[in-house]
Amino acid sequence: MKTQKSKSDVDYVYITLRLDPPRNAALTTAARKSARSKRREAELRLSLHLDKYELIHTEDLLSFSK
């Protein structure tokens, strides 16, 4: 007997990302303050960012990598 996937398994994609220590600490602090898991906090922040910004320009990436 096959089990059906739940709606959440069908609608979502899982990704893995790498954070430097300062951003990991900031995410941990934000998650703790909001009483959310780090995964949920990261999901919400990424969603809000993608909703707000359609494109990140190359010049912005150059200053980010410094």
PDB file of N, H, CA, C and O in Angstrom:
ATOM      1  N   MET A   1       0.840  -1.185   0.000  1.00  0.00           N
ATOM      2  CA  MET A   1       0.000   0.000   0.000  1.00  0.00           C
ATOM      3  C   MET A   1       0.886   1.249   0.000  1.00  0.00           C
ATOM      4  O   MET A   1       1.738   1.414   0.872  1.00  0.00           O
ATOM      5  N   LYS A   2       0.677   2.113  -0.974  1.00  0.00           N
ATOM      6  H   LYS A   2      -0.016   1.978  -1.683  1.00  0.00           H
ATOM      7  CA  LYS A   2       1.445   3.346  -1.079  1.00  0.00           C
ATOM      8  C   LYS A   2       0.835   4.428  -0.202  1.00  0.00           C
ATOM      9  O   LYS A   2      -0.383   4.601  -0.159  1.00  0.00           O
ATOM     10  N   THR A   3       1.701   5.153   0.497  1.00  0.00           N
ATOM     11  H   THR A   3       2.691   5.012   0.463  1.00  0.00           H
ATOM     12  CA  THR A   3       1.199   6.294   1.257  1.00  0.00           C
ATOM     13  C   THR A   3       1.227   7.521   0.359  1.00  0.00           C
ATOM     14  O   THR A   3       2.166   7.721  -0.412  1.00  0.00           O
ATOM     15  N   GLN A   4       0.202   8.326   0.467  1.00  0.00           N
ATOM     16  H   GLN A   4      -0.561   8.163   1.093  1.00  0.00           H
ATOM     17  CA  GLN A   4       0.145   9.546  -0.337  1.00  0.00           C
ATOM     18  C   GLN A   4       0.978  10.628   0.326  1.00  0.00           C
ATOM     19  O   GLN A   4       1.030  10.736   1.551  1.00  0.00           O
ATOM     20  N   LYS A   5       1.619  11.415  -0.500  1.00  0.00           N
ATOM     21  H   LYS A   5       1.577  11.327  -1.495  1.00  0.00           H
ATOM     22  CA  LYS A   5       2.380  12.541   0.026  1.00  0.00           C
ATOM     23  C   LYS A   5       1.423  13.605   0.527  1.00  0.00           C
ATOM     24  O   LYS A   5       0.375  13.859  -0.067  1.00  0.00           O
ATOM     25  N   SER A   6       1.808  14.216   1.632  1.00  0.00           N
ATOM     26  H   SER A   6       2.659  14.009   2.114  1.00  0.00           H
ATOM     27  CA  SER A   6       0.980  15.306   2.142  1.00  0.00           C
ATOM     28  C   SER A   6       1.142  16.508   1.227  1.00  0.00           C
ATOM     29  O   SER A   6       2.084  16.580   0.437  1.00  0.00           O
ATOM     30  N   LYS A   7       0.222  17.444   1.341  1.00  0.00           N
ATOM     31  H   LYS A   7      -0.543  17.386   1.983  1.00  0.00           H
ATOM     32  CA  LYS A   7       0.264  18.652   0.519  1.00  0.00           C
ATOM     33  C   LYS A   7       1.585  19.390   0.720  1.00  0.00           C
ATOM     34  O   LYS A   7       2.151  19.922  -0.235  1.00  0.00           O
ATOM     35  N   SER A   8       2.074  19.425   1.953  1.00  0.00           N
ATOM     36  H   SER A   8       1.614  18.993   2.729  1.00  0.00           H
ATOM     37  CA  SER A   8       3.321  20.147   2.211  1.00  0.00           C
ATOM     38  C   SER A   8       4.504  19.488   1.504  1.00  0.00           C
ATOM     39  O   SER A   8       5.416  20.193   1.073  1.00  0.00           O
ATOM     40  N   ASP A   9       4.519  18.165   1.370  1.00  0.00           N
ATOM     41  H   ASP A   9       3.778  17.592   1.720  1.00  0.00           H
ATOM     42  CA  ASP A   9       5.604  17.486   0.666  1.00  0.00           C
ATOM     43  C   ASP A   9       5.571  17.788  -0.821  1.00  0.00           C
ATOM     44  O   ASP A   9       6.618  17.805  -1.469  1.00  0.00           O
ATOM     45  N   VAL A  10       4.401  18.025  -1.370  1.00  0.00           N
ATOM     46  H   VAL A  10       3.551  18.012  -0.844  1.00  0.00           H
ATOM     47  CA  VAL A  10       4.250  18.272  -2.795  1.00  0.00           C
ATOM     48  C   VAL A  10       4.573  19.724  -3.134  1.00  0.00           C
ATOM     49  O   VAL A  10       5.146  19.996  -4.189  1.00  0.00           O
ATOM     50  N   ASP A  11       4.221  20.645  -2.271  1.00  0.00           N
ATOM     51  H   ASP A  11       3.755  20.424  -1.414  1.00  0.00           H
ATOM     52  CA  ASP A  11       4.320  22.071  -2.581  1.00  0.00           C
ATOM     53  C   ASP A  11       5.678  22.712  -2.283  1.00  0.00           C
ATOM     54  O   ASP A  11       5.963  23.794  -2.797  1.00  0.00           O
ATOM     55  N   TYR A  12       6.503  22.086  -1.484  1.00  0.00           N
ATOM     56  H   TYR A  12       6.271  21.208  -1.066  1.00  0.00           H
ATOM     57  CA  TYR A  12       7.731  22.728  -1.040  1.00  0.00           C
ATOM     58  C   TYR A  12       8.973  22.031  -1.583  1.00  0.00           C
ATOM     59  O   TYR A  12       8.969  20.830  -1.855  1.00  0.00           O
ATOM     60  N   VAL A  13      10.027  22.812  -1.731  1.00  0.00           N
ATOM     61  H   VAL A  13      10.030  23.788  -1.510  1.00  0.00           H
ATOM     62  CA  VAL A  13      11.337  22.307  -2.130  1.00  0.00           C
ATOM     63  C   VAL A  13      12.287  22.602  -0.978  1.00  0.00           C
ATOM     64  O   VAL A  13      12.234  23.683  -0.391  1.00  0.00           O
ATOM     65  N   TYR A  14      13.138  21.670  -0.657  1.00  0.00           N
ATOM     66  H   TYR A  14      13.181  20.792  -1.134  1.00  0.00           H
ATOM     67  CA  TYR A  14      14.109  21.860   0.411  1.00  0.00           C
ATOM     68  C   TYR A  14      15.465  22.164  -0.192  1.00  0.00           C
ATOM     69  O   TYR A  14      15.872  21.544  -1.174  1.00  0.00           O
ATOM     70  N   ILE A  15      16.172  23.133   0.406  1.00  0.00           N
ATOM     71  H   ILE A  15      15.841  23.636   1.204  1.00  0.00           H
ATOM     72  CA  ILE A  15      17.506  23.504  -0.067  1.00  0.00           C
ATOM     73  C   ILE A  15      18.472  23.488   1.120  1.00  0.00           C
ATOM     74  O   ILE A  15      18.059  23.541   2.278  1.00  0.00           O
ATOM     75  N   THR A  16      19.732  23.414   0.812  1.00  0.00           N
ATOM     76  H   THR A  16      20.068  23.371  -0.129  1.00  0.00           H
ATOM     77  CA  THR A  16      20.788  23.523   1.815  1.00  0.00           C
ATOM     78  C   THR A  16      21.591  24.767   1.481  1.00  0.00           C
ATOM     79  O   THR A  16      21.867  25.037   0.312  1.00  0.00           O
ATOM     80  N   LEU A  17      21.968  25.526   2.501  1.00  0.00           N
ATOM     81  H   LEU A  17      21.744  25.307   3.451  1.00  0.00           H
ATOM     82  CA  LEU A  17      22.766  26.704   2.245  1.00  0.00           C
ATOM     83  C   LEU A  17      23.891  26.807   3.255  1.00  0.00           C
ATOM     84  O   LEU A  17      23.882  26.137   4.288  1.00  0.00           O
ATOM     85  N   ARG A  18      24.845  27.643   2.946  1.00  0.00           N
ATOM     86  H   ARG A  18      24.852  28.187   2.107  1.00  0.00           H
ATOM     87  CA  ARG A  18      26.016  27.847   3.787  1.00  0.00           C
ATOM     88  C   ARG A  18      25.975  29.266   4.334  1.00  0.00           C
ATOM     89  O   ARG A  18      25.768  30.219   3.584  1.00  0.00           O
ATOM     90  N   LEU A  19      26.172  29.407   5.643  1.00  0.00           N
ATOM     91  H   LEU A  19      26.340  28.632   6.253  1.00  0.00           H
ATOM     92  CA  LEU A  19      26.212  30.724   6.280  1.00  0.00           C
ATOM     93  C   LEU A  19      27.550  30.912   6.973  1.00  0.00           C
ATOM     94  O   LEU A  19      28.100  29.968   7.541  1.00  0.00           O
ATOM     95  N   ASP A  20      28.074  32.130   6.926  1.00  0.00           N
ATOM     96  H   ASP A  20      27.628  32.896   6.464  1.00  0.00           H
ATOM     97  CA  ASP A  20      29.283  32.406   7.692  1.00  0.00           C
ATOM     98  C   ASP A  20      28.890  32.567   9.165  1.00  0.00           C
ATOM     99  O   ASP A  20      27.715  32.771   9.467  1.00  0.00           O
ATOM    100  N   PRO A  21      29.853  32.478  10.076  1.00  0.00           N
ATOM    101  CA  PRO A  21      29.531  32.544  11.510  1.00  0.00           C
ATOM    102  C   PRO A  21      28.743  33.783  11.943  1.00  0.00           C
ATOM    103  O   PRO A  21      27.811  33.640  12.735  1.00  0.00           O
ATOM    104  N   PRO A  22      29.067  34.996  11.466  1.00  0.00           N
ATOM    105  CA  PRO A  22      28.268  36.156  11.910  1.00  0.00           C
ATOM    106  C   PRO A  22      26.789  36.070  11.482  1.00  0.00           C
ATOM    107  O   PRO A  22      25.898  36.424  12.253  1.00  0.00           O
ATOM    108  N   ARG A  23      26.539  35.604  10.268  1.00  0.00           N
ATOM    109  H   ARG A  23      27.263  35.316   9.641  1.00  0.00           H
ATOM    110  CA  ARG A  23      25.142  35.501   9.809  1.00  0.00           C
ATOM    111  C   ARG A  23      24.419  34.344  10.500  1.00  0.00           C
ATOM    112  O   ARG A  23      23.219  34.429  10.759  1.00  0.00           O
ATOM    113  N   ASN A  24      25.138  33.276  10.795  1.00  0.00           N
ATOM    114  H   ASN A  24      26.113  33.207  10.585  1.00  0.00           H
ATOM    115  CA  ASN A  24      24.539  32.177  11.539  1.00  0.00           C
ATOM    116  C   ASN A  24      24.135  32.648  12.940  1.00  0.00           C
ATOM    117  O   ASN A  24      23.058  32.311  13.432  1.00  0.00           O
ATOM    118  N   ALA A  25      25.009  33.428  13.569  1.00  0.00           N
ATOM    119  H   ALA A  25      25.884  33.702  13.169  1.00  0.00           H
ATOM    120  CA  ALA A  25      24.696  33.968  14.894  1.00  0.00           C
ATOM    121  C   ALA A  25      23.490  34.905  14.828  1.00  0.00           C
ATOM    122  O   ALA A  25      22.621  34.872  15.699  1.00  0.00           O
ATOM    123  N   ALA A  26      23.446  35.742  13.786  1.00  0.00           N
ATOM    124  H   ALA A  26      24.152  35.769  13.078  1.00  0.00           H
ATOM    125  CA  ALA A  26      22.315  36.666  13.629  1.00  0.00           C
ATOM    126  C   ALA A  26      21.012  35.895  13.413  1.00  0.00           C
ATOM    127  O   ALA A  26      19.975  36.258  13.968  1.00  0.00           O
ATOM    128  N   LEU A  27      21.066  34.844  12.616  1.00  0.00           N
ATOM    129  H   LEU A  27      21.909  34.550  12.166  1.00  0.00           H
ATOM    130  CA  LEU A  27      19.874  34.022  12.375  1.00  0.00           C
ATOM    131  C   LEU A  27      19.444  33.316  13.652  1.00  0.00           C
ATOM    132  O   LEU A  27      18.253  33.250  13.953  1.00  0.00           O
ATOM    133  N   THR A  28      20.395  32.791  14.398  1.00  0.00           N
ATOM    134  H   THR A  28      21.363  32.843  14.153  1.00  0.00           H
ATOM    135  CA  THR A  28      20.101  32.118  15.669  1.00  0.00           C
ATOM    136  C   THR A  28      19.441  33.078  16.643  1.00  0.00           C
ATOM    137  O   THR A  28      18.456  32.731  17.294  1.00  0.00           O
ATOM    138  N   THR A  29      19.984  34.287  16.744  1.00  0.00           N
ATOM    139  H   THR A  29      20.784  34.570  16.215  1.00  0.00           H
ATOM    140  CA  THR A  29      19.420  35.301  17.640  1.00  0.00           C
ATOM    141  C   THR A  29      18.008  35.688  17.217  1.00  0.00           C
ATOM    142  O   THR A  29      17.107  35.775  18.053  1.00  0.00           O
ATOM    143  N   ALA A  30      17.817  35.918  15.933  1.00  0.00           N
ATOM    144  H   ALA A  30      18.548  35.847  15.255  1.00  0.00           H
ATOM    145  CA  ALA A  30      16.490  36.298  15.427  1.00  0.00           C
ATOM    146  C   ALA A  30      15.477  35.181  15.673  1.00  0.00           C
ATOM    147  O   ALA A  30      14.342  35.445  16.069  1.00  0.00           O
ATOM    148  N   ALA A  31      15.882  33.948  15.442  1.00  0.00           N
ATOM    149  H   ALA A  31      16.805  33.733  15.121  1.00  0.00           H
ATOM    150  CA  ALA A  31      14.973  32.813  15.659  1.00  0.00           C
ATOM    151  C   ALA A  31      14.595  32.705  17.133  1.00  0.00           C
ATOM    152  O   ALA A  31      13.434  32.472  17.472  1.00  0.00           O
ATOM    153  N   ARG A  32      15.572  32.873  17.991  1.00  0.00           N
ATOM    154  H   ARG A  32      16.515  33.062  17.716  1.00  0.00           H
ATOM    155  CA  ARG A  32      15.308  32.791  19.427  1.00  0.00           C
ATOM    156  C   ARG A  32      14.347  33.898  19.862  1.00  0.00           C
ATOM    157  O   ARG A  32      13.394  33.646  20.599  1.00  0.00           O
ATOM    158  N   LYS A  33      14.602  35.123  19.402  1.00  0.00           N
ATOM    159  H   LYS A  33      15.376  35.328  18.803  1.00  0.00           H
ATOM    160  CA  LYS A  33      13.752  36.263  19.790  1.00  0.00           C
ATOM    161  C   LYS A  33      12.321  36.120  19.274  1.00  0.00           C
ATOM    162  O   LYS A  33      11.380  36.585  19.917  1.00  0.00           O
ATOM    163  N   SER A  34      12.157  35.481  18.121  1.00  0.00           N
ATOM    164  H   SER A  34      12.921  35.104  17.599  1.00  0.00           H
ATOM    165  CA  SER A  34      10.822  35.347  17.531  1.00  0.00           C
ATOM    166  C   SER A  34      10.138  34.037  17.919  1.00  0.00           C
ATOM    167  O   SER A  34       9.000  33.782  17.527  1.00  0.00           O
ATOM    168  N   ALA A  35      10.845  33.207  18.695  1.00  0.00           N
ATOM    169  H   ALA A  35      11.770  33.414  19.013  1.00  0.00           H
ATOM    170  CA  ALA A  35      10.329  31.895  19.112  1.00  0.00           C
ATOM    171  C   ALA A  35      10.017  30.993  17.913  1.00  0.00           C
ATOM    172  O   ALA A  35       9.060  30.219  17.927  1.00  0.00           O
ATOM    173  N   ARG A  36      10.859  31.116  16.869  1.00  0.00           N
ATOM    174  H   ARG A  36      11.636  31.745  16.857  1.00  0.00           H
ATOM    175  CA  ARG A  36      10.738  30.253  15.698  1.00  0.00           C
ATOM    176  C   ARG A  36      11.992  29.403  15.593  1.00  0.00           C
ATOM    177  O   ARG A  36      13.018  29.719  16.196  1.00  0.00           O
ATOM    178  N   SER A  37      11.909  28.335  14.830  1.00  0.00           N
ATOM    179  H   SER A  37      11.075  28.079  14.340  1.00  0.00           H
ATOM    180  CA  SER A  37      13.098  27.546  14.551  1.00  0.00           C
ATOM    181  C   SER A  37      13.987  28.324  13.581  1.00  0.00           C
ATOM    182  O   SER A  37      13.515  29.222  12.883  1.00  0.00           O
ATOM    183  N   LYS A  38      15.268  27.978  13.540  1.00  0.00           N
ATOM    184  H   LYS A  38      15.651  27.248  14.107  1.00  0.00           H
ATOM    185  CA  LYS A  38      16.160  28.643  12.587  1.00  0.00           C
ATOM    186  C   LYS A  38      15.702  28.385  11.163  1.00  0.00           C
ATOM    187  O   LYS A  38      15.780  29.271  10.313  1.00  0.00           O
ATOM    188  N   ARG A  39      15.228  27.181  10.900  1.00  0.00           N
ATOM    189  H   ARG A  39      15.165  26.461  11.591  1.00  0.00           H
ATOM    190  CA  ARG A  39      14.770  26.865   9.544  1.00  0.00           C
ATOM    191  C   ARG A  39      13.584  27.738   9.163  1.00  0.00           C
ATOM    192  O   ARG A  39      13.537  28.259   8.049  1.00  0.00           O
ATOM    193  N   ARG A  40      12.628  27.905  10.068  1.00  0.00           N
ATOM    194  H   ARG A  40      12.667  27.482  10.973  1.00  0.00           H
ATOM    195  CA  ARG A  40      11.450  28.731   9.781  1.00  0.00           C
ATOM    196  C   ARG A  40      11.840  30.202   9.640  1.00  0.00           C
ATOM    197  O   ARG A  40      11.326  30.905   8.771  1.00  0.00           O
ATOM    198  N   GLU A  41      12.747  30.660  10.497  1.00  0.00           N
ATOM    199  H   GLU A  41      13.165  30.088  11.204  1.00  0.00           H
ATOM    200  CA  GLU A  41      13.211  32.047  10.427  1.00  0.00           C
ATOM    201  C   GLU A  41      13.894  32.308   9.079  1.00  0.00           C
ATOM    202  O   GLU A  41      13.638  33.328   8.438  1.00  0.00           O
ATOM    203  N   ALA A  42      14.754  31.392   8.655  1.00  0.00           N
ATOM    204  H   ALA A  42      14.962  30.564   9.175  1.00  0.00           H
ATOM    205  CA  ALA A  42      15.437  31.550   7.365  1.00  0.00           C
ATOM    206  C   ALA A  42      14.437  31.510   6.215  1.00  0.00           C
ATOM    207  O   ALA A  42      14.550  32.279   5.261  1.00  0.00           O
ATOM    208  N   GLU A  43      13.458  30.612   6.308  1.00  0.00           N
ATOM    209  H   GLU A  43      13.366  29.987   7.084  1.00  0.00           H
ATOM    210  CA  GLU A  43      12.432  30.511   5.257  1.00  0.00           C
ATOM    211  C   GLU A  43      11.648  31.817   5.143  1.00  0.00           C
ATOM    212  O   GLU A  43      11.429  32.314   4.039  1.00  0.00           O
ATOM    213  N   LEU A  44      11.232  32.366   6.262  1.00  0.00           N
ATOM    214  H   LEU A  44      11.410  31.962   7.159  1.00  0.00           H
ATOM    215  CA  LEU A  44      10.472  33.618   6.244  1.00  0.00           C
ATOM    216  C   LEU A  44      11.305  34.773   5.695  1.00  0.00           C
ATOM    217  O   LEU A  44      10.824  35.561   4.881  1.00  0.00           O
ATOM    218  N   ARG A  45      12.548  34.867   6.143  1.00  0.00           N
ATOM    219  H   ARG A  45      12.939  34.227   6.805  1.00  0.00           H
ATOM    220  CA  ARG A  45      13.403  35.962   5.692  1.00  0.00           C
ATOM    221  C   ARG A  45      13.719  35.867   4.205  1.00  0.00           C
ATOM    222  O   ARG A  45      13.725  36.881   3.508  1.00  0.00           O
ATOM    223  N   LEU A  46      13.981  34.662   3.715  1.00  0.00           N
ATOM    224  H   LEU A  46      13.976  33.838   4.282  1.00  0.00           H
ATOM    225  CA  LEU A  46      14.250  34.493   2.287  1.00  0.00           C
ATOM    226  C   LEU A  46      12.996  34.820   1.478  1.00  0.00           C
ATOM    227  O   LEU A  46      13.082  35.490   0.448  1.00  0.00           O
ATOM    228  N   SER A  47      11.845  34.358   1.931  1.00  0.00           N
ATOM    229  H   SER A  47      11.775  33.815   2.767  1.00  0.00           H
ATOM    230  CA  SER A  47      10.589  34.647   1.220  1.00  0.00           C
ATOM    231  C   SER A  47      10.318  36.145   1.149  1.00  0.00           C
ATOM    232  O   SER A  47       9.961  36.668   0.093  1.00  0.00           O
ATOM    233  N   LEU A  48      10.489  36.833   2.277  1.00  0.00           N
ATOM    234  H   LEU A  48      10.779  36.408   3.134  1.00  0.00           H
ATOM    235  CA  LEU A  48      10.273  38.285   2.293  1.00  0.00           C
ATOM    236  C   LEU A  48      11.249  38.997   1.362  1.00  0.00           C
ATOM    237  O   LEU A  48      10.869  39.926   0.648  1.00  0.00           O
ATOM    238  N   HIS A  49      12.496  38.562   1.372  1.00  0.00           N
ATOM    239  H   HIS A  49      12.804  37.808   1.952  1.00  0.00           H
ATOM    240  CA  HIS A  49      13.497  39.190   0.500  1.00  0.00           C
ATOM    241  C   HIS A  49      13.153  38.972  -0.974  1.00  0.00           C
ATOM    242  O   HIS A  49      13.224  39.905  -1.774  1.00  0.00           O
ATOM    243  N   LEU A  50      12.783  37.752  -1.327  1.00  0.00           N
ATOM    244  H   LEU A  50      12.726  36.995  -0.677  1.00  0.00           H
ATOM    245  CA  LEU A  50      12.448  37.460  -2.727  1.00  0.00           C
ATOM    246  C   LEU A  50      11.189  38.191  -3.176  1.00  0.00           C
ATOM    247  O   LEU A  50      11.073  38.570  -4.342  1.00  0.00           O
ATOM    248  N   ASP A  51      10.248  38.389  -2.260  1.00  0.00           N
ATOM    249  H   ASP A  51      10.343  38.080  -1.313  1.00  0.00           H
ATOM    250  CA  ASP A  51       9.040  39.149  -2.596  1.00  0.00           C
ATOM    251  C   ASP A  51       9.368  40.625  -2.832  1.00  0.00           C
ATOM    252  O   ASP A  51       8.735  41.282  -3.659  1.00  0.00           O
ATOM    253  N   LYS A  52      10.353  41.138  -2.106  1.00  0.00           N
ATOM    254  H   LYS A  52      10.867  40.604  -1.434  1.00  0.00           H
ATOM    255  CA  LYS A  52      10.679  42.558  -2.186  1.00  0.00           C
ATOM    256  C   LYS A  52      11.629  42.886  -3.345  1.00  0.00           C
ATOM    257  O   LYS A  52      11.484  43.924  -3.990  1.00  0.00           O
ATOM    258  N   TYR A  53      12.589  42.013  -3.605  1.00  0.00           N
ATOM    259  H   TYR A  53      12.707  41.170  -3.080  1.00  0.00           H
ATOM    260  CA  TYR A  53      13.617  42.288  -4.611  1.00  0.00           C
ATOM    261  C   TYR A  53      13.532  41.264  -5.737  1.00  0.00           C
ATOM    262  O   TYR A  53      13.650  40.059  -5.512  1.00  0.00           O
ATOM    263  N   GLU A  54      13.327  41.760  -6.941  1.00  0.00           N
ATOM    264  H   GLU A  54      13.230  42.738  -7.124  1.00  0.00           H
ATOM    265  CA  GLU A  54      13.238  40.876  -8.101  1.00  0.00           C
ATOM    266  C   GLU A  54      14.622  40.409  -8.541  1.00  0.00           C
ATOM    267  O   GLU A  54      14.788  39.272  -8.985  1.00  0.00           O
ATOM    268  N   LEU A  55      15.617  41.296  -8.416  1.00  0.00           N
ATOM    269  H   LEU A  55      15.482  42.219  -8.056  1.00  0.00           H
ATOM    270  CA  LEU A  55      16.943  41.014  -8.946  1.00  0.00           C
ATOM    271  C   LEU A  55      17.993  41.665  -8.057  1.00  0.00           C
ATOM    272  O   LEU A  55      17.793  42.768  -7.549  1.00  0.00           O
ATOM    273  N   ILE A  56      19.106  40.978  -7.877  1.00  0.00           N
ATOM    274  H   ILE A  56      19.268  40.082  -8.290  1.00  0.00           H
ATOM    275  CA  ILE A  56      20.261  41.574  -7.200  1.00  0.00           C
ATOM    276  C   ILE A  56      21.267  41.889  -8.295  1.00  0.00           C
ATOM    277  O   ILE A  56      21.671  41.006  -9.052  1.00  0.00           O
ATOM    278  N   HIS A  57      21.671  43.151  -8.375  1.00  0.00           N
ATOM    279  H   HIS A  57      21.343  43.868  -7.761  1.00  0.00           H
ATOM    280  CA  HIS A  57      22.585  43.588  -9.424  1.00  0.00           C
ATOM    281  C   HIS A  57      24.015  43.155  -9.126  1.00  0.00           C
ATOM    282  O   HIS A  57      24.391  42.996  -7.965  1.00  0.00           O
ATOM    283  N   THR A  58      24.790  42.970 -10.150  1.00  0.00           N
ATOM    284  H   THR A  58      24.484  43.099 -11.094  1.00  0.00           H
ATOM    285  CA  THR A  58      26.175  42.517 -10.028  1.00  0.00           C
ATOM    286  C   THR A  58      26.984  43.435  -9.119  1.00  0.00           C
ATOM    287  O   THR A  58      27.806  42.954  -8.339  1.00  0.00           O
ATOM    288  N   GLU A  59      26.773  44.722  -9.201  1.00  0.00           N
ATOM    289  H   GLU A  59      26.105  45.113  -9.834  1.00  0.00           H
ATOM    290  CA  GLU A  59      27.515  45.666  -8.359  1.00  0.00           C
ATOM    291  C   GLU A  59      27.244  45.382  -6.881  1.00  0.00           C
ATOM    292  O   GLU A  59      28.151  45.479  -6.054  1.00  0.00           O
ATOM    293  N   ASP A  60      26.013  45.034  -6.552  1.00  0.00           N
ATOM    294  H   ASP A  60      25.276  44.955  -7.224  1.00  0.00           H
ATOM    295  CA  ASP A  60      25.660  44.719  -5.174  1.00  0.00           C
ATOM    296  C   ASP A  60      26.367  43.454  -4.702  1.00  0.00           C
ATOM    297  O   ASP A  60      26.775  43.365  -3.544  1.00  0.00           O
ATOM    298  N   LEU A  61      26.513  42.489  -5.582  1.00  0.00           N
ATOM    299  H   LEU A  61      26.182  42.561  -6.523  1.00  0.00           H
ATOM    300  CA  LEU A  61      27.198  41.245  -5.232  1.00  0.00           C
ATOM    301  C   LEU A  61      28.676  41.495  -4.963  1.00  0.00           C
ATOM    302  O   LEU A  61      29.256  40.868  -4.077  1.00  0.00           O
ATOM    303  N   LEU A  62      29.288  42.394  -5.707  1.00  0.00           N
ATOM    304  H   LEU A  62      28.817  42.904  -6.427  1.00  0.00           H
ATOM    305  CA  LEU A  62      30.704  42.689  -5.511  1.00  0.00           C
ATOM    306  C   LEU A  62      30.944  43.290  -4.128  1.00  0.00           C
ATOM    307  O   LEU A  62      31.918  42.936  -3.463  1.00  0.00           O
ATOM    308  N   SER A  63      30.078  44.186  -3.694  1.00  0.00           N
ATOM    309  H   SER A  63      29.287  44.473  -4.235  1.00  0.00           H
ATOM    310  CA  SER A  63      30.243  44.778  -2.364  1.00  0.00           C
ATOM    311  C   SER A  63      29.884  43.771  -1.274  1.00  0.00           C
ATOM    312  O   SER A  63      30.422  43.859  -0.170  1.00  0.00           O
ATOM    313  N   PHE A  64      29.013  42.839  -1.542  1.00  0.00           N
ATOM    314  H   PHE A  64      28.577  42.768  -2.439  1.00  0.00           H
ATOM    315  CA  PHE A  64      28.621  41.814  -0.567  1.00  0.00           C
ATOM    316  C   PHE A  64      29.760  40.850  -0.273  1.00  0.00           C
ATOM    317  O   PHE A  64      29.915  40.403   0.863  1.00  0.00           O
ATOM    318  N   SER A  65      30.559  40.524  -1.286  1.00  0.00           N
ATOM    319  H   SER A  65      30.433  40.887  -2.209  1.00  0.00           H
ATOM    320  CA  SER A  65      31.603  39.509  -1.134  1.00  0.00           C
ATOM    321  C   SER A  65      32.842  40.023  -0.413  1.00  0.00           C
ATOM    322  O   SER A  65      33.745  39.242  -0.113  1.00  0.00           O
ATOM    323  N   LYS A  66      32.901  41.311  -0.132  1.00  0.00           N
ATOM    324  H   LYS A  66      32.168  41.945  -0.376  1.00  0.00           H
ATOM    325  CA  LYS A  66      34.089  41.869   0.558  1.00  0.00           C
ATOM    326  C   LYS A  66      34.060  41.592   2.024  1.00  0.00           C
ATOM    327  O   LYS A  66      34.976  41.988   2.745  1.00  0.00           O
TER     328      LYS A  66
END
